[in-house]
Amino acid sequence: MTQQDAHANAANSSHNERKLFAISSGKGGVGKSTVTANIAVAMAGMGLRVGVVDADIYGPSIPGMLGIKGNQPPVMSPDKKVIPAQAFGIKVMSMAMLSDDDSPAILRGPMVTKYLQMFVAQVEWGELDVLLLDLPPGTGDIQLTLAQAFPLTGAVVVSTPQDVSLKIARRGLRMMQQVNVPILGIVENMSGFACGSCGEITHIFSKGGGEAIAREIGVPFLGAVPIEPAIVDTGDAGTPMVSAHPDSPAAQVYVKIAEALVGGGSEKGGLALPFDWHVSEGTGKPADAAPFSYGGAADVAIALDHDEIGLTICWQDGHEQLIGSRDLRLNCRCAACRDEMSGAAILDPSNVPQSIKPTRIWSLGNYALGLAFSDGHSTGIYTFKALRAMQSVEVEDV
């Protein structure tokens, strides 16, 4: 399945009201999957319909933490979608369910992307309130694929208190911000050791780093999860802490994080995402969003239209912009049109006809549009910020 197919599947889904939360980290070993499993159980305990995608294709761990057996061939629905496994009232999809522990996933990037898109768009999730995406560490292909292919409600960044982890977590934060994924907050995991006898907290990995970064960047601090020996035991046993020891300090923090996420989320007020507008056929055009009376964002689109001149974009701050169709094509910044190192134009303007026009426009996550043109070109990514910066057409000059 191509990236454009994934957008089409997402745009045609009837479950667009569900919230998609990405649980991320800059580096491995910070306990991100443990946090994901426990807040999923906490959300299910609140009566929410919850799904979890284990997006760490190379190192899946969610099924084991939820007591789901691996290497179980998936059951297919009548419409050829995968039926997810279930545990603790949570629906789960993971690479671990398709292979045993001794079978590594030896896959190149495009195949990883294909599996990831399948896990989200080709699974029979049914009606969900929340879909949690447990990301692998880093800022690579999987993170970018998710940000482009699906309109994420927001991301949670998990870190440990020490400086080396926090510095890398900061990179993950910046990556999410660059692709317009709202940062819902920071979780400081392994934040002190809680003595099982007296309850005293010993800060063996330093203290307060996650809260300091949250304050510095201006995002919520969701909580500090202490180290408890039972977290390891319950994770290995497939019975998450929130279920096995609901009164423990760590479980209480997980529940508070879940409550904060369910009560929060991003409400930017822009176009309903995702969409897949076949301009040439007149189908799939996104409905206009309500304008802000004041304080709207300059890079949030609330309406799109197209005529023989070009693409009209109405922005949340009240500005209306008309960009010529040929100008859009000439400003494509894909590798076929621009040198990736210097940014210099490769595309020869003489090869772009005056009559060129978009044939299809689709959303790329929260931050950009994909455009296909009548000359067959369809690999350009136009961020909303870049579109806003383009010069408007003067109608009298056309």
C-alpha positions in Angstrom: 0.0 0.0 0.0 1.4 3.4 -1.0 1.4 6.5 1.2 -1.3 8.0 -1.0 -3.4 4.8 -0.5 -3.0 5.2 3.3 -4.3 8.8 3.0 -7.3 7.6 1.0 -8.1 4.9 3.5 -7.9 7.3 6.4 -10.0 9.9 4.6 -12.7 7.3 3.9 -12.8 6.0 7.5 -15.9 6.6 9.6 -13.9 6.8 12.8 -12.3 10.2 12.4 -13.5 11.4 15.8 -11.0 9.1 17.6 -7.9 10.6 19.1 -4.5 9.4 17.9 -1.9 9.8 20.5 1.8 9.1 19.7 3.9 8.0 22.6 7.5 8.8 21.7 11.0 9.0 23.0 14.3 10.3 21.8 16.2 7.2 22.8 15.5 3.6 23.8 15.4 2.1 27.3 13.4 4.9 28.9 10.3 2.7 29.5 8.1 4.2 26.8 6.3 1.0 26.0 5.6 0.4 29.8 4.1 3.8 30.0 2.0 3.1 26.8 0.7 -0.2 28.1 -0.3 1.2 31.5 -2.0 4.4 30.3 -3.9 2.2 27.8 -5.2 0.0 30.6 -6.0 3.2 32.6 -8.0 4.6 29.7 -9.9 1.3 29.3 -10.7 1.4 33.0 -12.3 4.8 32.5 -14.7 3.2 30.0 -13.0 4.4 26.9 -12.7 2.2 23.7 -8.9 1.9 23.3 -6.6 0.6 20.7 -2.8 0.3 20.7 -0.5 0.1 17.7 3.0 -1.3 18.5 4.8 0.8 15.9 8.2 -0.5 17.0 8.4 -2.9 14.1 12.0 -4.1 14.9 11.5 -4.4 18.7 7.9 -4.9 19.6 7.0 -5.4 23.3 3.4 -4.3 23.8 1.9 -7.8 23.4 4.1 -9.3 26.0 3.3 -6.5 28.5 -0.4 -7.2 27.9 -0.2 -11.0 28.1 -0.9 -11.5 24.4 0.8 -14.5 22.8 3.0 -13.9 19.8 3.3 -15.8 16.5 -0.5 -16.1 16.2 -1.6 -15.7 12.5 -4.2 -12.9 12.4 -7.8 -13.5 11.7 -9.2 -11.6 8.7 -12.6 -9.9 8.6 -15.0 -10.4 5.6 -13.7 -7.1 4.1 -10.1 -8.3 4.4 -9.0 -6.3 7.4 -7.0 -7.8 10.2 -8.8 -8.5 13.5 -6.7 -7.1 16.3 -5.9 -9.1 19.5 -7.6 -8.0 22.7 -6.5 -7.9 26.4 -7.7 -5.8 29.3 -10.4 -4.4 27.1 -7.8 -3.0 24.7 -7.4 -3.8 21.0 -3.8 -4.4 19.9 -1.8 -4.7 16.7 1.9 -5.6 16.7 4.6 -7.2 14.7 5.2 -9.5 17.7 1.8 -11.1 16.9 3.1 -12.1 13.4 6.4 -13.7 14.5 8.0 -15.5 17.4 10.7 -14.0 19.7 13.5 -15.7 17.9 12.5 -14.3 14.4 13.9 -10.8 13.9 12.1 -8.5 11.5 14.7 -8.0 8.8 13.0 -5.2 6.7 14.1 -2.2 4.7 12.6 1.2 5.3 9.8 0.9 2.6 8.6 -2.4 4.0 8.5 -1.0 7.6 6.5 1.9 6.3 4.1 -0.5 4.6 3.6 -2.6 7.7 3.0 0.6 9.8 0.4 1.9 7.5 -1.3 -1.5 7.5 -1.3 -1.6 11.3 -3.3 1.7 11.4 -5.4 1.7 8.3 -6.0 -2.0 7.5 -7.0 -3.2 10.9 -10.7 -3.7 11.9 -10.5 -1.4 14.9 -14.2 -0.8 15.1 -15.4 2.2 17.1 -12.5 3.6 19.1 -12.2 6.7 21.3 -8.4 6.6 21.5 -5.7 4.9 19.4 -2.2 4.9 21.1 0.8 4.6 18.8 3.8 3.2 20.7 6.7 4.6 18.5 10.2 3.3 18.3 12.9 5.6 19.7 14.4 8.3 17.5 13.3 10.7 14.8 13.4 8.5 11.7 11.2 7.1 8.9 8.4 5.7 11.2 7.9 8.9 13.1 7.8 10.9 9.8 5.5 8.4 8.1 3.0 8.6 11.0 3.2 12.4 11.0 2.5 12.6 7.3 0.0 9.8 6.9 -2.3 10.3 9.9 -3.6 13.5 11.6 -2.1 12.9 15.1 -4.0 14.5 17.9 -0.7 15.0 19.6 2.5 13.4 21.0 3.7 12.4 24.5 7.4 12.4 25.0 8.8 10.0 27.6 12.3 10.5 29.1 14.3 9.7 32.2 15.6 12.4 34.5 19.3 12.3 33.5 20.8 14.8 31.1 21.8 12.4 28.3 18.2 11.2 28.0 16.7 14.7 28.2 19.0 16.1 25.5 17.8 13.5 23.1 14.2 13.8 24.2 14.5 17.5 23.3 15.3 16.5 19.7 12.2 14.4 19.5 10.2 17.3 20.8 11.5 19.6 18.1 10.9 17.0 15.4 7.2 16.7 16.3 6.9 20.5 16.4 8.4 20.8 13.0 5.7 18.6 11.5 2.9 20.3 13.4 2.2 17.5 15.9 1.1 19.2 19.1 3.2 18.2 22.2 0.6 17.0 24.8 3.2 16.8 27.5 6.4 15.2 28.9 6.5 12.1 31.2 9.5 11.7 33.4 9.9 7.9 33.8 12.1 6.2 36.4 11.9 9.3 38.5 13.3 8.0 41.7 13.2 4.6 43.4 10.2 4.0 45.6 11.1 1.8 48.6 8.7 -1.1 48.9 8.9 -1.1 52.7 8.8 2.6 53.7 7.8 4.3 50.5 10.7 6.7 50.6 11.8 8.0 47.2 15.5 7.9 46.3 16.4 9.9 43.1 19.1 7.6 41.7 18.8 9.1 38.1 18.7 12.8 39.2 15.5 14.7 39.6 13.2 17.2 37.9 14.8 17.2 34.4 11.6 16.4 32.6 9.6 19.1 34.4 12.4 21.6 33.7 12.3 20.9 30.0 8.5 21.1 29.9 8.6 24.5 31.6 11.4 25.7 29.3 9.6 24.7 26.1 6.2 25.6 27.3 4.4 22.2 27.2 2.6 20.4 30.0 4.4 18.2 32.5 2.2 15.1 32.7 3.9 13.4 35.6 6.9 11.6 37.2 6.7 7.8 37.4 8.8 6.3 40.2 10.8 3.1 39.8 9.0 0.2 41.6 10.2 -3.4 41.4 6.6 -4.5 40.7 6.7 -2.6 37.4 9.2 -5.1 36.0 7.4 -8.1 37.5 4.0 -7.1 36.2 5.4 -6.2 32.7 7.1 -9.6 32.4 3.9 -11.3 33.6 1.7 -9.5 31.1 -0.4 -7.8 33.8 0.3 -4.1 33.8 0.8 -2.2 37.0 -2.5 -0.3 36.7 -4.3 -3.6 36.8 -2.2 -5.6 39.2 -1.4 -2.9 41.7 -3.8 -0.1 41.2 -3.0 1.6 44.5 0.7 1.8 43.9 2.4 5.2 43.4 3.4 4.4 39.8 -0.2 3.2 38.9 -1.7 6.4 40.3 0.6 8.4 38.1 -0.3 6.4 35.1 -4.0 7.1 35.8 -3.4 10.8 36.1 -1.5 10.9 32.8 -4.4 9.0 31.1 -6.9 11.5 32.6 -4.8 14.4 31.4 -4.6 13.1 27.9 -8.3 12.3 27.6 -9.2 15.7 28.9 -6.7 17.5 26.7 -5.8 17.0 23.0 -5.4 19.4 20.2 -8.3 21.5 19.1 -6.7 23.8 16.5 -10.0 24.4 14.7 -8.7 23.9 11.1 -9.9 21.7 8.3 -11.3 18.3 9.2 -8.5 15.9 8.7 -7.7 13.6 6.9 -9.1 14.4 3.5 -8.4 13.3 -0.1 -9.8 15.8 -2.6 -9.9 14.6 -6.2 -10.1 18.0 -7.8 -10.6 16.8 -11.3 -13.5 14.6 -10.2 -15.0 17.0 -7.8 -15.0 14.5 -4.9 -13.6 14.5 -1.4 -13.3 18.3 -0.9 -12.9 19.1 2.8 -15.7 21.0 4.5 -14.9 24.5 5.6 -14.1 25.1 9.2 -15.5 27.9 11.3 -13.3 31.0 11.4 -11.9 32.4 14.6 -13.3 35.8 15.7 -9.9 36.7 16.9 -6.5 35.2 17.6 -6.5 32.6 14.8 -3.3 31.0 13.7 -1.6 32.2 10.5 -0.7 28.7 9.4 -4.0 26.9 10.0 -6.2 26.5 6.9 -9.9 26.6 7.4 -11.1 26.5 3.8 -9.8 25.4 0.4 -11.1 26.1 -3.1 -9.8 25.8 -6.7 -10.7 27.5 -9.9 -9.1 28.2 -13.3 -6.7 30.6 -11.7 -5.4 28.5 -8.8 -5.8 27.4 -5.2 -7.6 29.7 -2.7 -6.7 29.1 1.0 -8.6 30.8 3.8 -6.5 31.0 7.0 -7.6 31.0 10.5 -6.4 34.5 11.2 -8.8 35.8 8.5 -6.3 36.1 5.6 -7.4 34.8 2.2 -4.8 33.8 -0.3 -4.9 32.8 -4.0 -1.9 30.9 -5.3 -1.6 30.3 -9.0 -1.6 26.7 -10.1 1.6 27.1 -12.1 3.2 28.8 -9.1 2.4 25.8 -7.0 4.0 23.4 -9.4 7.1 25.6 -9.8 7.5 25.8 -6.0 7.5 22.0 -5.5 10.5 21.2 -3.2 10.7 17.4 -3.8 14.0 15.8 -4.7 12.9 15.7 -8.4 12.4 19.4 -8.5 15.1 20.8 -6.0 18.6 19.8 -5.3 18.5 18.2 -1.8 21.8 19.7 -0.7 21.7 23.2 -2.1 18.0 23.7 -2.5 18.6 25.0 -6.0 15.8 24.5 -8.5 16.2 21.5 -10.9 12.8 21.8 -12.6 13.0 23.8 -15.8 10.1 26.3 -15.9 9.9 26.0 -19.6 8.7 22.4 -19.1 5.7 23.5 -17.0 2.8 24.5 -19.2 0.7 27.6 -18.4 -2.4 25.4 -18.4 -1.2 23.1 -15.6 -3.5 22.5 -12.7 -3.9 20.3 -9.6 -5.8 17.1 -10.1 -5.7 15.9 -6.5 -5.1 17.5 -3.1 -4.8 15.5 0.1 -3.8 16.2 3.7 -0.4 15.1 5.1 -0.8 14.8 8.9 -1.5 18.1 10.5 1.2 20.1 8.8 1.1 19.9 5.0 -0.8 19.2 1.7 0.2 16.7 -1.0 -0.6 17.8 -4.5 -0.8 15.9 -7.8 -0.8 17.9 -11.1 -2.0 17.4 -14.6 1.5 16.8 -15.8 1.6 13.6 -13.7 3.8 15.0 -10.9 2.6 13.9 -7.4 5.6 13.8 -5.0 5.6 17.3 -3.6 4.9 18.2 0.0 3.6 21.7 0.6 3.7 22.6 4.3 1.1 25.1 5.5 3.9 27.5 6.6 5.4 27.4 3.1 2.1 27.9 1.4 1.3 30.9 3.6 4.7 32.4 2.7 4.0 32.1 -1.1 3.0 35.2 -3.0 -0.7 35.6 -3.8 -1.8 36.0 -7.4 -3.0 39.5 -8.4 -6.1 38.7 -10.3 -5.8 41.6 -12.7 -2.4 40.3 -13.8 -3.8 36.9 -14.8 
